[in-house]
Amino acid sequence: MKKVLGLILVLALLSLSFGVALAQDTVKIGANLEMTGAVAAYGQMVWEGVNLAKEISGDQVLGKNIELVLVDNKSDRVESANAANRLIDYEKVVAMIGPAISGSMLAIGPICDEKQVPVISASATNPLVTQDRKFVFRACFRDDDQAAAAAQFAIEELAAQTAAVLSDIAQDYCVALGNFFKEAFEERGGQIVSDQYCKTGDQDFSAQLTTIINSNPDVLYLPNYYTEAALICSQARDLGFEGMILGADGADAPELVSIGEEAVEGVYFTAHADTAHAITEIGEQFFSLYREKHGREPSAFEALGADAYLIIIDAIKRAGELDPVKIRDAMEDTENLEVVTGIVTIENGDNKKPIVVKQVQGGEFVFVTTIEY
């Protein structure tokens, strides 16, 4: 019996030693993403971009194998917080990518600060995401810049003097972006003639749209995610609205066209990158490989997912070790790093970058212009 117990103890110790050795040879990076739920398209696109960036840049960092650990946050704030705790406490990740949307990032920011593990969102644009947060970063622009660019484009390029806004009141991103646009549009001499609200999951927007149409705006601004944006466009056209429609980065998903069909033709929206034309070497590699694999143009969300991943890998290399605090410090010191969408310099967790404007033409997203901010 003693021999048997001794053998079991030896095997247990060997197993533990093997597990520790295996852990030491692995760098775990978490992905807290919306793989299901209301905005699943964003998380799925970010995840595709992360994996393609890993394929291009290699499977190792500091001589250790990179392991991506994905947890589905189900497009929910509570689930996002649960996913963050699981990735940090159980999976022992050294850094985290995601969530993709601002509301969920706001939910996990305090967790990452408290547990001192850096998180970077590919696409959470609300300024509050990084405000007073030491371990929270973003690869994208901020909504105050995006809204200012949209207002500038509406007035200078679309010659709009009046605007109506229809925002999703259930989403922090939508409400904040709508407010930023109203302020920026009025500062530039424009007039907001109607300010309406809807809620995620709504199917009937006729009351709000009737009020908007009666106010006769030159442009209708929709700071919403793709599903609501597409449905609003469809109903607006059915009700006879013939004016211009301007959306935001939340519209930059293929589902905008698959849901809205002909109704979204001609719609403009602000976006994170011109994915048809690379401006960096790794961007060219990424876009070319994506087209080869998928037979279509990548979206900005895949590209930003790649950017977030590359920012983390670069920080790990400069930190020289797998200490999350030192990785965080290296992320904050990121300067002139070439990524898929351009050049990254981080300041207080934010990445200042130009805003792209695209238009739906023939069911495709076509580059229109770039606005520097």
Steps between C-alpha positions, in 0.01 A plus 500: 500500500785740588662428163173571324451824691858596430455433130181709493684784675788486253262499204308792648820699546612418146163605367515825696854567383400432141202734535717777646762452228228508235354819649845660504541420132167662412392862476125525553317795343129525571225591257182627670277534194141512377478167317122480550228750586386835363837617364660163426622619160749736667651237728519244222677745270745607771575133575572432131739794496680387814558151362619626163745739670634207704542298182696781336715604796580151629401258777762601755611798705803506733565144384167377638193369320205739482162362604184699426224432753154600373199557726163601353358797691166461315480875427413555866662718767463251785631215285791723397591555866471125565722428200761749620513337845528154347779599263700673772440272800471158337677524164775732635520709183768768485281733291151506352335610174143624504216544549417669170234743626526788743233394752671167564844662516368739765385194697841332504726805538483501881575125507813533287622798702444320831667178386771687304463322168495715184204486262476656155181537300518493124196721457354650822483869415331665802750742664400372846648156422855614575426796727675460838591142406865395520468151347244574225593578140339531158628442144233725344412871501269666755138598450553870560743503206273277291198724560697815422614345173143396414370852569779649290426261213125567519544878482799531266451205264124435513410869533260414780363790703249301706520155656283255690642240739352160591705331774471163676444602863587149626864528390760730660684519168195617306384760753847650546573510128164661427565769761850565369361537145228743606753718680751491212233565233365804683851632568555502124185700439258215433156459657361186666133494400402171663655287775342154536574174683445129447611190692698190407264234367233744381333403174269796442651848463207660321411747776852639526548504124170678437611776737838514331356514148264780604803701619648473147871453587773513237665199661391227742777398738489142635765435770384138539608140455441328165168325572309807618673719239390269217142468626470877546626561146247251360207658683616855426502430127163321522357811667629718220814653649724601210769687692859399564582248774825503694602222738799414716753220544226280647360471148824357362389136478378292204172452686414865428449402135360152558231645729443838336547392137408778254395736780860552612627578152668842508532508880822661628673401823820577687742208528836404643696416187502474123543124480530505121834684508772410749740767626740266685685187398321283756171654388570388144583148625185489710259624231651273236482189719146587614379528139672171416337320793151653487453622143379841612623833633576514873313744721655749739409271791723217376778752444457653847498154657838445337620839625403419859686169484812656346506775766501233774770288334721804445456599867590150622819511292599839639407401856732200463297291745145383572422737784160657417596827671815533289303407190252776589784749535638400160154535343472856633845573350399377153625752244501496118415130484401377154180297514237397247303827492799734521732639767422475873613729778326450835433786741299447819367176353374667182612474139465822304429415138322643193131432432398342170166560327345225288182468295285203404526470123362197319481313828872562573669735744697750291763742632399867469751708696721525807462767769794572733432558870 
